[in-house]
Amino acid sequence: MALAPTIDGKDAVGPRWPGLGAWGPALALVAVWLVLIAATGLYRPDFLSHQTLLAVTFTMSIVGVLAVAQALVAISGGFLDLSQPSGLILSGLVTVRLAEAGMPMPVLILGALATGAAWGLVNATIIVLAKLNPVIVTLATNFIGLAALFLLFQLAQVPRGTAIHEFGRTSLLGLPAIWWPMAALILVAGFFLPRTRVGRRAIAVGGNRQAARARGISLPRTRIAIFTLSGALVGLASVLFVASSGPFNPGSANFLQLNVIASVILAGVSLAGGRGNLWLLFPSVGFLSTIPTTLVFFGLASDWQLIFQGFILVFAVAFDGYRARRAP
Amino acid sequence: MGHKTYGAATSAGALAFGLVLGFGAPAAAQDDGFTLGMMVGGNPCCEWMKSQGDVARALAEARGWNYMELSNNNDPATALRNAQILVQEGADAAIQFNGQPSSNPAIAQVMNAAGVPIVTYDIAQEGMYFVGIDNLGAGIAGGEGLGALVRDEWDCNPDLVVSAEGAAAGIVNEWRTGGMRTGLRNICPEIPDERWVSFESQGDAAVGLPAARDLLAAHPEAVRIAVVGLNDGGVLSLIQAAEQLGRADEVMGWGQDGAFITGDNVNPALKGSVFYFLESYAVNAIRDVIEPIAAGDAPPVRWEAGDPASQVQGCPVTAEEPATVPDMEERVRLLLEAPAGTTAYDLFCPNR
């Protein structure tokens, strides 16, 4: 399948590797992932089991959706949205309250999406109106959100036996039910980003703000649209989170942040904006979600995963910087 | 004795401010009279952290004392700064819950140098009055409770005994989880060593879930799984992981702290827990330490966990028993209505 260019005619999907074209990084990432799986399987044959598949895919589900939301912000030049943990917990709290009120699943999902979108809109409004750095704004709103959530509640969980509770514990075609929305989202978003007007505008604004403005693209409107859409996706992630995570508190989503950012960078999404293939999030999230499981099979404590993720993040950021310096 | 307390709204604002900015500030200058300073934990995880301050405030007000409350924001540096603020503001005595024990030695040094006696909850520190639960005893009691079930249901032959650790809690984690393993061994001494495994749950049901799934994936043959842990949240993370991997049919867990054993949403695999009634700690601290100090008859500083200034009793319960225990808000209300010196254990423990 050919990958679409931006409206500037530049490659919007990331670096090309000699002989492999734009799919080079994807193939390399998949290869590394497969080597990791094979090495662990050789050491412990019982690693290659359905239980491992479930463990890894459960972990992928929430991180994958958040990574799509984060990648959209990065590609559009917003660098990073550091308010995802608070946005997720806020949307999750709304979902829980709706579930406690006996609302059906579609209402829960709509409530979460709307809350997440509103959270993203608040971020975007502050960024656009005050003309502030998105990283600083989202860092601050995450801080404020965490404190405000603490005043609102200490613990929340969806009632046992409700549809959303079962959704977080059932399988579909041998994989967790919550994994499929993530997979579908990466597939659909990866297809439409370079092929739709709003997607191409986001890429254009992220790649070259002046050129985009010269073409009549509104930076504020694009930024508001992307942050709101990204917030809605955080709302979607919150549905998966409350369905599968049981009791949670205002700080329960903080641990996801590093994994999400590492996934986005490892997928080759440029933090400088303008480039990124959302489909690469699949092997990236999968690889990073497999690492902690393999560590346990190798007999290492799960704490080691943070060390590995930290090194991978450093490597990915260094590679992103190297690539940016070599870009024409 | 002068009577002045700082307004609830002002203190709540200061607490919120402290949570946001990472430091606390007293709400007003002190008045004449005995002043009690309280440093609450400030971790957003737990309802009881706020309740510990609420109860201390009510008890201080009832005695006509001034009351200052600061939030440690779950941070060692903030806790140390708060101790310095209490000294500057002229506190006559202080109580702290410090979830980050690394700053305890420095806090003790600051308070001792200023001659301000201080009570610390649950984590012992030389130079501070120790008030708290016997964590090791509570762990052993919980382990024996689970051991009885493992003996009755599985003939002391589980495939796996999982310990949900929370390393950040330091020695408290070792006492509780180690105590639970000891208690389980007391009942079922023949469980082979290779069946005892652990994972880092961080004491949080949601945060510990991925690591719990990984641990279960690495032990695919285990069917009968017994779970102990630092707290209910950690134990629950393993139970939920088993549900997600389709292996929850024969999982039995026993937690600590009673956070998830009450209400109508209790996981059926959580078979029991140990109530600490953390909101009630101020009753012990004020009754056994602060009141004598206010009366000019300071007790000797008993700082060791094995010889505490005041011991809080743990209350082991099976999953069926907590139905008689009110929720936190109601417990605080009833506690403050009870005669002076009455603890939550006295009022609510089904097995007292």
Interface residues (C-beta under 8 A of the other chain):
Chain A: R44 D46 F47 S49 Q51 T52 L54 A55 F58 T59 F143 I144 L146 A147 L149 F150 L151 Q154 L155 Q157 P159 R160 G168 R169 S171 P176 F241 S244 S245 G246 P247 F248 N249 P250 G251 S252 A253 F255 P292 T293 L295 V296 F297 A301 S302 D303
Chain B: A16 L19 V20 P44 C45 C46 E47 K50 A167 F199 E200 Q202 D204 A205 A206 V207 L209 P210 A211 R213 D214 L215 L216 A217 A218 P220 G233 L236 S237 Q240 E243 Q244 L245 G246 A259 F260 N265 N267
